[in-house]
């Protein structure tokens, strides 16, 4: 269990820099033509893999506000077994999982999705930055014990 220290309160400068970084990754995603829903799906999936309740709650709400459906959110943990997601979403989710589970890249097979055949290099870079960003946000929230209550 992590010590009960809110790292943002102790050192707000890195947090402020991370917020600026987050704005840059959002701008890159928009520039690459990625939809709000696709970006939220990436953030939710990364947060599922990392067990970050705070980010899951916030980004599930954001996805719903952007028009995402309960059915798609319900099957997101097993997205590769469903027919709910577009080819672009499947490629983005594959890439987000590869970035998040980087330690398994040489030992575990992942979903068979042709990421480079579906996404442009600009989109691949943008999704990669989103996944990197959200792995960081998850670690900030989990290690700082962000409260998650009804």
C-alpha positions in Angstrom: 0.0 0.0 0.0 1.3 3.4 -0.9 2.0 6.0 1.9 -1.0 8.3 2.5 0.6 11.4 0.9 -1.1 13.5 -1.7 1.8 14.2 -4.0 0.0 17.1 -5.7 -0.4 19.0 -2.4 3.3 18.3 -1.5 4.7 19.4 -4.8 2.2 21.3 -7.0 4.7 22.3 -9.6 5.0 18.8 -11.3 1.2 18.6 -11.2 0.9 21.9 -13.0 3.4 20.8 -15.6 1.4 17.5 -16.0 -1.8 19.5 -16.6 0.1 21.4 -19.4 1.3 18.1 -20.8 -2.3 16.8 -20.7 -3.4 19.9 -22.8 -0.7 19.1 -25.3 -1.8 15.4 -25.7 -5.4 16.5 -26.2 -4.4 19.0 -28.8 -2.3 16.3 -30.6 -5.3 13.9 -30.5 -7.6 16.6 -32.0 -5.0 17.5 -34.6 -4.8 13.8 -35.6 -8.5 13.7 -36.1 -9.3 11.4 -33.1 -12.9 11.8 -31.8 -13.7 12.7 -28.3 -15.3 9.3 -27.8 -12.2 7.4 -29.0 -10.0 9.4 -26.7 -12.3 8.7 -23.8 -12.3 5.0 -24.6 -8.5 5.0 -24.5 -8.5 6.8 -21.2 -11.1 4.4 -19.7 -9.3 1.3 -21.0 -5.9 2.4 -19.6 -7.6 3.2 -16.3 -9.3 -0.2 -16.2 -6.0 -1.9 -16.7 -4.4 0.2 -14.0 -7.3 -0.1 -11.5 -7.8 3.7 -11.1 -11.3 4.2 -9.8 -11.0 8.0 -9.8 -10.1 8.2 -13.5 -12.7 5.5 -14.4 -15.5 7.4 -12.8 -14.5 10.8 -14.4 -13.9 9.5 -17.9 -16.9 7.2 -18.0 -19.0 10.3 -17.2 -17.1 12.3 -19.9 -17.7 9.5 -22.4 -21.4 9.4 -21.7 -21.6 13.2 -21.9 -19.9 12.8 -25.4 -22.6 10.3 -26.5 -21.0 7.0 -25.6 -23.5 4.2 -24.8 -23.8 2.0 -21.7 -23.6 -1.2 -23.9 -20.2 -0.2 -25.3 -18.8 0.8 -21.9 -20.1 -2.5 -20.5 -18.1 -4.6 -23.0 -15.0 -2.4 -23.1 -13.0 -4.7 -20.8 -13.4 -7.4 -23.5 -13.6 -5.1 -26.5 -11.8 -7.6 -28.8 -14.6 -10.2 -28.3 -17.3 -7.8 -29.4 -18.5 -6.2 -32.6 -19.3 -2.9 -30.9 -16.1 -1.0 -31.8 -15.0 0.4 -35.1 -11.7 -0.6 -36.8 -10.2 2.7 -35.7 -11.3 2.2 -32.1 -10.0 -1.3 -32.1 -6.6 -0.2 -33.3 -6.4 2.6 -30.7 -7.4 0.2 -27.9 -4.8 -2.3 -29.1 -2.1 0.4 -29.0 -3.2 1.8 -25.6 -3.0 -1.7 -24.1 0.4 -2.3 -25.6 1.7 1.0 -24.1 0.0 0.2 -20.7 1.2 -3.4 -20.6 4.6 -2.6 -22.0 6.3 -5.3 -19.8 4.4 -8.0 -21.6 5.3 -6.9 -25.1 7.7 -9.8 -25.6 5.9 -12.5 -23.7 2.1 -12.2 -24.2 0.2 -12.1 -27.5 -2.3 -9.3 -27.7 -5.4 -8.8 -29.8 -4.7 -9.3 -33.5 -5.3 -5.8 -34.9 -3.3 -4.1 -37.7 -2.7 -0.8 -36.0 -0.5 0.6 -38.7 -2.9 -0.5 -41.4 -5.8 1.4 -39.7 -4.3 4.5 -38.0 -2.0 7.1 -39.6 1.4 7.7 -38.1 0.0 11.0 -36.6 -2.9 9.0 -35.0 -0.5 6.3 -33.7 1.6 9.0 -32.1 -1.4 10.8 -30.6 -2.9 7.6 -29.1 0.5 6.6 -27.7 0.8 10.0 -26.0 -2.8 9.6 -24.6 -1.9 6.2 -23.2 1.3 7.5 -21.7 -0.5 10.5 -20.3 -3.2 8.4 -18.7 -0.8 5.9 -17.3 0.7 8.9 -15.5 -2.7 10.3 -14.3 -3.6 6.8 -13.0 -0.4 6.7 -11.0 -0.9 10.2 -9.6 -4.5 9.4 -8.6 -3.8 6.0 -7.1 -0.7 6.9 -5.2 -2.3 10.1 -3.8 -5.4 8.2 -2.7 -7.8 10.4 -4.6 -11.2 9.9 -3.0 -13.9 8.1 -5.0 -17.3 8.1 -3.2 -20.9 8.3 -4.5 
